[in-house]
Amino acid sequence: MFGLLFFVLFTPGVSESLCVSSDLEMSYTFCDSMAHTFMVNLTPCSIINTSVWKAVLSWIPRSDINFLKIVFNVWYNGAKALHWKEVLCSGADDKYSVCGTLKGETLATAFPIKGARIKFPKGNYKVILQAFSDDSENNMVMCLNFTMIVNQDAF
């Protein structure tokens, strides 16, 4: 199976399908009030016998990315399951290619998602991914609300 590839100016609140297979359905919306020029591709679209997903991302940010902090909140069947924060770019010795991207410049990157090694139980997952250009989490540059429906246990 393969993910969907798209590059469009998205409207906030409109759900976009990321991938659909017999065992997995993923979609997302932007949870901030701004439209974004954004493209994402996820392969494979499966949780069965998958050790790593490959994500390809293209995005045109509306501000320079000198500092970037991401915050993940994950809910499983309505219960909070994970809260995780990570500073990706601090302006010094940054190791990620996203760091230093300028406003209006196309950010294009591919990366593995190693969390696919987790055996996801059947159920509904909500993932809120927020990106901030400051450590105090006051200046949000993007917010994505992912829905992941696992249709069968991966055990």
PyMOL commands that set and color helices and strands:
alter all, ss='L'
color gray80, all
select helices_A, chain A and resi 114-117
alter helices_A, ss='H'
color red, helices_A
select strands_A, chain A and resi 8-10+16-20+24-30+36-43+53-59+68-76+79-89+107-113+123-132+140-150
alter strands_A, ss='S'
color yellow, strands_A
deselect
rebuild
show_as cartoon
